[in-house]
Amino acid sequence: MAMEDGIDEVAAAAVSSLTNVLTVASDEIVSPMLINICFRMRPAFDRHESAIRIAAFGLFAGLCKFGNGVSAENFEDQVHTNLPTYVVHLNDEDYKVSEACRDSLAIVADLVDIAELTDLLENFSARPDEYDSFVRDFLSDFSLQNFSEVV
């Protein structure tokens, strides 16, 4: 798969292209391969090249529109699996990655209907000086209440 390519520019273009395809693809086409895409794209969150990380967060946000119906439970598992990655990349060394991560996480929070997380993200600008307070608030009682079955 091209998004796993060792050449950063190819991988970034592949992830961005897949995100663009998702804007016009139907649920019938994407749903059968939704979880496979999630598994295959996960390493892109941690690639060295910022453009790939930014594209990966955009792709996961794009996948959210297919994360309901038949695929809802499996996709929610992918959300929980990727949640630590999101929390870490909110404080990415590249501010643009942090912003892309925050914007993607807001879409994810809407999908899994966590109003508290949505509220936290609305007040978080992805600046490094706000990260500690965001994590503290995120890990407070509300995260244990919403994710107790996962924790």
DODO-22695 format. One record per residue (C-alpha): x, y, z; residue number from 1. Coordinates in steps of 0.05 Angstrom, whole numbers. Layout:
BEGIN
((X; Y; Z); NUM);
...
This chain:
BEGIN
((0; 0; 0); 1);
((28; 68; -20); 2);
((14; 100; 48); 3);
((65; 52; 77); 4);
((117; 72; 25); 5);
((187; 88; 50); 6);
((189; 151; 9); 7);
((155; 204; 52); 8);
((127; 245; -6); 9);
((94; 182; -36); 10);
((64; 162; 32); 11);
((38; 232; 45); 12);
((7; 236; -25); 13);
((-25; 168; -16); 14);
((-57; 186; 51); 15);
((-81; 253; 24); 16);
((-109; 220; -38); 17);
((-146; 168; 1); 18);
((-176; 223; 44); 19);
((-200; 258; -19); 20);
((-231; 194; -46); 21);
((-269; 185; 19); 22);
((-306; 251; 7); 23);
((-341; 219; -53); 24);
((-341; 145; -35); 25);
((-404; 111; -11); 26);
((-414; 73; 53); 27);
((-425; 9; 13); 28);
((-355; 15; -15); 29);
((-317; 38; 46); 30);
((-351; -2; 102); 31);
((-323; -70; 83); 32);
((-252; -44; 85); 33);
((-259; 9; 140); 34);
((-223; -29; 195); 35);
((-169; -53; 147); 36);
((-156; 20; 128); 37);
((-152; 38; 202); 38);
((-101; -16; 215); 39);
((-60; 1; 154); 40);
((-59; 76; 167); 41);
((-42; 73; 241); 42);
((34; 74; 231); 43);
((26; 139; 192); 44);
((10; 175; 257); 45);
((82; 165; 280); 46);
((121; 175; 215); 47);
((178; 225; 220); 48);
((151; 270; 164); 49);
((101; 321; 190); 50);
((61; 320; 125); 51);
((46; 246; 134); 52);
((23; 256; 206); 53);
((-21; 314; 186); 54);
((-51; 273; 129); 55);
((-62; 213; 175); 56);
((-103; 254; 223); 57);
((-143; 281; 165); 58);
((-154; 210; 139); 59);
((-179; 185; 206); 60);
((-227; 244; 211); 61);
((-251; 227; 141); 62);
((-262; 155; 161); 63);
((-309; 178; 217); 64);
((-366; 188; 169); 65);
((-365; 113; 157); 66);
((-358; 95; 231); 67);
((-432; 83; 243); 68);
((-483; 31; 225); 69);
((-454; -39; 214); 70);
((-383; -15; 228); 71);
((-398; 26; 291); 72);
((-373; -22; 344); 73);
((-309; -40; 307); 74);
((-295; 32; 289); 75);
((-306; 54; 361); 76);
((-252; 3; 380); 77);
((-206; 38; 331); 78);
((-222; 104; 363); 79);
((-204; 77; 431); 80);
((-140; 45; 403); 81);
((-119; 111; 372); 82);
((-138; 156; 430); 83);
((-69; 154; 464); 84);
((-37; 172; 398); 85);
((-83; 232; 393); 86);
((-67; 255; 463); 87);
((8; 250; 450); 88);
((4; 287; 383); 89);
((-35; 344; 412); 90);
((34; 364; 437); 91);
((71; 346; 373); 92);
((137; 381; 359); 93);
((105; 410; 296); 94);
((48; 458; 313); 95);
((12; 442; 247); 96);
((9; 369; 268); 97);
((-19; 389; 335); 98);
((-73; 431; 301); 99);
((-91; 374; 252); 100);
((-94; 326; 311); 101);
((-140; 372; 350); 102);
((-185; 383; 291); 103);
((-189; 309; 276); 104);
((-201; 292; 349); 105);
((-259; 341; 350); 106);
((-292; 302; 293); 107);
((-278; 237; 330); 108);
((-308; 265; 394); 109);
((-371; 284; 356); 110);
((-376; 214; 327); 111);
((-371; 179; 394); 112);
((-415; 233; 425); 113);
((-370; 258; 481); 114);
((-393; 328; 495); 115);
((-341; 339; 549); 116);
((-284; 324; 501); 117);
((-315; 369; 448); 118);
((-318; 425; 500); 119);
((-246; 414; 520); 120);
((-223; 416; 448); 121);
((-261; 481; 434); 122);
((-219; 515; 487); 123);
((-153; 483; 467); 124);
((-112; 519; 415); 125);
((-59; 464; 409); 126);
((-6; 510; 437); 127);
((46; 474; 480); 128);
((33; 518; 540); 129);
((-39; 492; 542); 130);
((-23; 419; 535); 131);
((-12; 402; 609); 132);
((-79; 432; 630); 133);
((-114; 396; 572); 134);
((-85; 329; 592); 135);
((-102; 341; 665); 136);
((-174; 358; 647); 137);
((-179; 301; 597); 138);
((-154; 250; 647); 139);
((-199; 275; 701); 140);
((-263; 240; 721); 141);
((-296; 249; 653); 142);
((-246; 205; 616); 143);
((-254; 150; 667); 144);
((-330; 156; 662); 145);
((-331; 154; 586); 146);
((-277; 103; 576); 147);
((-281; 59; 638); 148);
((-293; -3; 596); 149);
((-229; 10; 558); 150);
((-184; 33; 615); 151);
